[in-house]
Amino acid sequence: MRVGQINQRAVNWHQESGGVQWIEQRWLPHRFGQVVSLDPEEVAIAIETMQVRGAPTIGATAAYGLALAWKVDRGRFFNFWLPRFRSTRPTAVNLFHACDAMQFCAEENPALKHMIDFADAYAEAEVSANKRIGEIMAGLLAVGERRILTHCNAGWLAAVDWGTATSGIYHLAHAGEKPFVWVDETRPRLQGARLTAWELNQEGVDCRIQADGAAAWMMAQGKVDAIVVGADRVAANGDVANKIGTYGLSLAAREHGIPMYVAAPTSTFDVGCPTGFDIPIEQRDDNEVLHVDGVDVFGQLQEVSIAASGVSANNPAFDVTPFANVTAIINESGLWKP
């Protein structure tokens, strides 16, 4: 997708340096910048600290990070680097699929170029799936006024390119349609306000940022035609783990008769996980809730406290939406059924 008029991807192999390059998502929307690393530990830390985030992008980043580990520390690939990358985030299953794929490739003791090509192919498969999801989703969204509500960032930053939830929106826009998007800010890390709205603006898609708590009221007023979200893991029975707040949206959507779609490539499905109750939910640091950062009037990035001193917080990163609350789950093959 575009930044200015230049096509970018969330993560890629950096040919010039022989390392991994990613967009530093924590700097957005105030600054666009890319990081290049020749150290697989820095790539692992980038996943842990949400420099890169979003299930498909996490998987692709792990694939590239493991290709880099094969380059610089092949002797510890199996006993150190595979466990290291698998430990970076617990909920997004794409991470584990990517690690399994790279392990399978490494067991053949390939040349470095083959490992890099394999990581590239993994990322390219995600992009291809996301594009196809968008083609299918656009057909579902091409009704009414196309006032679409989304939560968190399931855009190209989260999915290497195209996005999952946003892919259908981008397809509509590229076809000359004029979708409108309600963008939930998505507390506590504000991925909607900081990332999704920035992406949509780059693509010229009309959108409005709203407080998470405004979503149900917009539905009640008849101002939402459809809800589209991504996923971090889909259980075998169709239960969906996604950014915290998604479950609440599903309840409001069901109450008001609004279709709620989940867009997720095959890499986000976990057939070994029976139900949503079996999905591990990441509990993140209190400070993400108790502090917020942004740019002040002088253009300087500042972190400020927004809670009383000494107060602790509860910060589950994800929740689980039961399949019964979902109108349809769309992957690259079409409408998925448990």
N, C-alpha and C positions, 0 to 999 in steps of 0.2 A: 504494500500500500504506500501511499504518498506522504512524505514530509516536505512541505513546500511543493515542489514539482519533481522530487527525487523519490524513486521507489526504494523502500527499505524493508528489511526483515528484522524481527525481534532478536534473532540470534543467527549466527552463521560461522562457518570456518573462514578465518582471515588468511587468505592465500599469501599475502605479502610477508606476514610475520611468521606464519605457521602456527598460529594460536587460535583462540576462540574470541569472537567479537560479539558483544551484546549491547542493546540499548539499555542504559541505566534508567530504569523506570521510576526510581525514587526522585529523580531530578525533574520529572515532568509535572505540570505543564510549563514550568517556569524556564526550564532549560532543556534543550535536546542535546544529548551527548552519547557517545558510544565508548565502551571500554574494550580494550584488547588485552588478553592475558596469555602468557606462556606457562602458567602455573595451574595445574588441575585443582589444587586446593583453593585458589581464588575463585575458580568456577563453582566449586561446591559451596563456598561461602556466599557467592552471588545468589544461588538458589535459596539458601537458608535465610538471608537477609532481605529477600524480595527485591533485589536489584533486577532480577527476572522473576516473573510470576505468571500464573495461568497454566492450567494443566498441560496443554500441548507444548507450550514453550518450555516448561520445566522439563518435559521429556526430551525435547530436542537439545536443550542445554546440557542435560546429563549425557546424551549420546556424544555430543561434541567434546564434553569434558573427559569422557572415557577414552575417546580417540586421542586426546592430548596426553592422558595418562599413559596410553600405550606408547606414545612417542618418547616421553621423558622419563618414565619409571616403569618399564614393562615388567620388571621382576616382581613388583608388588601389585600388579594389576588385579589378580584374583583375590588375594588375601587381604588387601588393604583398600584399593580404589573402588572396587565394586561395592563392598560394604559401606564405604564412606559416602558414595553418592546415594545409595539406597536409604541412608539415614537422614538425608537433608530435609525432606518434608514427608509427613506421614499419610496425608489424605489423598492427594492426586495420584491416581493409579498409573497414569501415563509415565511417571517417573520409573516405576518398577518394570513396566513393559519395555521401556527404553534400555534399562540396565540389563534385562534378560536378553534383549536382542543383541546388545554389544557383547555380552558374555558368550552367546552362541557364536558370534563372528570370531571372537578372540580365541575360542577353543580350537580353531583351525590353524592357529599361529600364523596369521596373515602378515603380509608386508604392511607397513604403515599406511601407504596410499589406499589399500583396500579397507582399512579401518576408517579412514577419513571418508572415503566414498560411501561406506556403509552408513556412517552417521549422516552424511548428506542425503542419502536415500531415505533414511528414517524421517528427517525433517521434511523432505519433499513429499513423502507420503501423507504427512499431516496437512501440508498445504493443499494438496490435491483433494483430500477428504473434505477440508473446510470449504473449498470452492464449490464442491458438489453439494454440500449441505446447504450452502447459500442459494444455489439454483433451485433446490427443492423448497427451501423456506420461502423464497420470493413468491412462488406460486401460492403458498398458503397465506401470505401477507398481502397479496395484491387484491384486496377487497376493501370496501368502505373507504374511510378517510386515511387509513393506514397510520393511525396514531398508536405508536408502539412504545411500550414501557420496558426498560431493561434495568438490570441490577448488576452492580460490580462492573468489571471489565472482562467481557468475553469477546473482545475485539482482536485485531491483528497483533497487538502487543502480547496478548495472552496465548496466541495460537500460531506463532511464527509469521503467518500472513493470512489475510482475509478475515480471520476471526471465526467464531462459531455462532453465537447469538447475533452478531452484527453482520455476518456474511450475507444473509438475505437482504438486509437493509442496504448494504453496499450494492448488491446486484440490482435492486430496484432503482437506486440512484443512478447507477451507470446506464440503466435502460431509459433514463429520462423521466422517471417518476419522481415524486416529491414526498417521500416518507417523512413523518415527524416523529421525534423520539423524546419521550420523557426519560431523563437520566437520573436514576436514584443516586444520591451522593455516595452512599455505601460507607457508612461508618463501620469501624473506626479509621481505616486507612484511606478512605475517600477515593477508591479506585474509579468509581463512576465519575465523580466531579473532576478528578485530576487526569484520568486516562481516557475513559470512554468519550466524554465531551470534547476533549482535545482531538481525539481521532476523528470523530464525526465532523468537527469543525474543519479539519484538514481536508476532508472529502466533500465539504460543502453541503452537509446534511443538516437540516434545521433541527435544533434540539433545545431543550430547557433542562437545566439542573434543578432538582427538587430535593428537599429533605426526605429521608427515607419514610418518615411518618406521614408524608403527604400522599403517598401512592394509593392507599385505600380510598381516600377522599376523592381523588381524581377518578377512580373507578366508579364510585357512588354517583358522581356527577355525569357519568356517561362520556367521559373524555379519554377513555382508553379503549382501543379496539382489540389489542392483543398484547400479551406479555411474552417476551422471549428472553430466556436466560441460558447460560452455559452450564457446565457440570464439571466437577472434579473427580467424581466416580459415580458410575451407575451400577447398582447391584443387580444380581441375576433376576430379581423379581420386579425390577424397574424403579425401585426407590432411588432417589437422586440426592447425592451430596453436592451442595453448592455453597457459595458465600452466605454467611449468616444473614438472615433476613429473607431468604428465598422461601422458606416454609410459610412465613407470615403472608407473603405475597400470594402464595397458592391458596391460602384460606380465603383471602379477600376476593381473589379471582373466582373461586367456586361460588362464593356468596352472590356475586354480581353477574355470573354467567359469562365471564370473559375467558376466551381461550388462553391457556398457558402452555407454551411450547418450550421444550428443552432441546437445545442443539448440542450434539456431542459426537465426535468421531469415534470409530470403533476402539481406538486406543484408550478411551475413557471408560469402557465397559469392563467390568470385573466379574466374569462368570464364576469365579471361585468364591465370591462373596454372596451368600444367599439373600440377605435382606439389608436394608439400611441400618438396622441395629448392629450389624457386623462391621460397619465402616468406621475406622478410627477417625476421631474428630480432633484436629489439632487445637491445642490450647496455647495461645500466644501470650506474649509479655503484657503485663498490666499497663505499661507506659504507652502502648498504642492507643489505649482508651483515655488515659489521663493527660496525655500531651498531644499537641498538634503542631505541625510546622507549616510555614508558608512564607511568602515574600512580603516584607514590610513596605512602608511608603517610600523608603529610600532604596528599594530594590534588593535588600539584603535578606537572605534566607534566615529565618529565626524559628526556634522551637519554643513554645510557650506551654505552661501548665494551664489546664482548663478545669481542674478539680481542686477541692480543698486539700491542703497538705495532710498527709497521713492516711488518706482514704485509699483503699485498695479497689481493684476492679475485677470483673469477670470478662474474659475475652476469648470465647470460642470462635475460631475462624470460620467454621462452617456449620450448617445445619442439614437435616435430611428431610426432603419432601417425599411423602409416600406417592407411589405411582398412581393411586386413585385420585390424587389432586392434579394430575398432569393430563392435559388434552392429548398431547402426542410427544414422543421423543423422536427426533430426526437425526439419523446418521447419514453417511454417504450412500447408503443403500436404499434409503427411503424412510418410511415410518416404521419404527422398531416396535416389536412386541416382546414381552417377557417369554 
